[in-house]
Amino acid sequence: MGATQTVQTDIGPEDNISEFGGEEFPEVILNTTMGTIRLKLDAKKAPATVDNFLTNYVATGHYNGTIFHYVQPKGMILGGLFDATMTPKETRTEIQNEANNGLKNKRGTIAMSRDPNFIHSSTCQFFINCADNSSFDYLGPDDSSSYGYCVFGEVIEGLDVVDAISKAEVNPSDGRPSQAIEILSAERVK
């Protein structure tokens, strides 16, 4: 998977005040330089992941000004950590991987990225599947490669935007789009 990086912070657990509010299927709009993507999150099956996404990153404006820094044509688009200069934004504490929730990495789903060597290492980076990616699904608890990546929602509007992003011209050495594709804002709307 594309570049991953953990940025150390001095933010403690006491700073993690939930914005989640208990809604089972909250919705978020990602306004990008290529159009709007509307996400429906599944807090029933991935409560900690949805809480992390909403509380630590959407509510704080973290995603505003980040880019999709890795694009795999007919695969997935990855973003949420770097700005257009490839400077990483500060992240919060890593969360438990909820990939064993029964949700699959199918086309149009959103999942948390993580360090491929560490099961419970997700922070802010997410990817949207542009195809069915069963190799990212939970297979079992044995090791990092079989644990998978946690799906926590799906695109309900703007899959055409996701497809357009996935077809962007990329640098062959690192999969980064030649022209920055920015997340202008991420807003909870439900």
N, C-alpha and C positions, 0 to 999 in steps of 0.2 A: 504494500500500500504506500501512498505518498509520504512526504516528510511528516514526521511526528516529532514533537518536542514538548518537554515538560518545563514550564517556567516556575521557579520557586517563588512562593509568596510568603508574606508574614501574616496572612489572614488565618485566623483560627476558627474552629468550629462554632464558637460563640457568635461569630460574625455572619453565620449562615441562617438568616431569618427567612423563613419560607414565604414565597409569594404565590405558592401553588394554589391554596384555597380549596382543595378537595374536589375540584371539578374532574370528572372521569375522562372527559374528552376535550380538553382545552384546545384552542386553535391559535395559530401564530401565522402572521404574514411576514414573509421575507421580501422586501423591496430590493431588487437587484438592478444593476445597470442594463440587464437584458430583459427585465420584466418582473412580474409579481408571481410568487409561489405561496400558496396557502396550504398550511400543514394542519392536520388533525392529529393530536397526540393521544396516546393510549396510556393514561395514568392508572388504569385498572391493571394492566399487565406489566407496566414498567414504572411504578410509582417513584422510585428514587431517581431514575434517569430523567423523567419528566420534571420532577421537582428541581433537579440540578440545572437542567436546560432553562427552565423558566426563571428560577430564583437567582441563580448565580450568573446567568449570561443574558437572557432576554431582558429581564427587569432592570439590569444594571447598564444596558446599552453596550455591552461587550461586543456584540456582533456587528454593530454599526461601524462601517469602514473596514471590515475584514473582507478577504477575498476568497474565491474558490481557487485554491492554490494547486490543486491536482485534479486533472481531468483524464479519465480513462474512457475513451470513446466506446460506446455500447457496453459500458461497465458501471461507472459511478462518477460522481463529482464530490470532491472533498473540500471543506472549508471550515472557517470559524476561529482560526488561531492567528493567522498572519495578516498584516496590513499590506498595502500595495508595494511597500519597499521590502517585503518579506521580514519585517520586524515582528516578532511574536508579541501578542498581547498577554498581559498577566492572567494566570489561571488560578482557579480555586483547587481545593483538595480533590484528589482522585476519588472516584466513586466505585461502588461494587458493580460488577458486570451482571446485568439481569438478562443475559442472552438466553437463558433457559426458560424464558417466559412463553414459549410456543409460537411467537411471531417469527416469520421467515423473512429473509432478505430478498424480497420479490420486487420487481419493477415498481417504482413509485413509492417505496418505503424509505423512511429516514432512520438511520442507525448511528450510534456513537462509534467514533474511531477510538483506537487505543494503541498502545505500544504492542506490536505483535508478540513480544516476548513476555508480557506481563498481563495476566487476565484482568485484574482490577485496576486499570490505569487510565480510564477515560476521564477527561476533564471537559473541554469545550468543543473539540473538533467533532464534526458530524459529517456523514456522507449521505447522499441520496442515490439510491440504486436506480440506474437507467436500464437495467436488465435484471432478470432473475439471477441472483448470485448465491446459489446454494452452498458454495465453498465458504461463505461467511456465516453460515448458520451454526447454531449450537449442535454439537454431536455428542458431547459428553464432558464430564468434569476432569478427565485424565490429565490434560495439559493445555497450554496456551493455544496451540493450533486447533484443538478440537472444541474449545470453549465457545468460539464464535464471537460475533459482534452484536450488541443489543439493538434490536429494532424497537423503536418507541413511538412510531407514528407513520403517517402516510401523507402523500401529496393529494389534496382534494381539488385543487385548482392550480393550473400553471405547469402541468406536466410537459406541455409544449416548450415552456421556458427551460425546464430541466434538460429536455432533449437538445435544445439549441445550445445550451452551455456545454453539453457533452460533445457537441460537434465543433467546438471552438478549435482554432489552430493552436497547437501546443508545441513547446520546446521538446524535441524528442529525448533529450537527456534527462529531464526531470518531470515531464508531464504538466508543467505549468503553462497556462494559457499565454499566448504571445501578447495579447491585450488583456490587462487586468479586468476581471469580472468581479465587481464589488457588490457586497451586501450593504446597501445604503442604510437600511434599518431593518430591525426585527421587532415586531410589535405583537403583543398578545391581544387578540380581538375577542376572545370568548373564554 
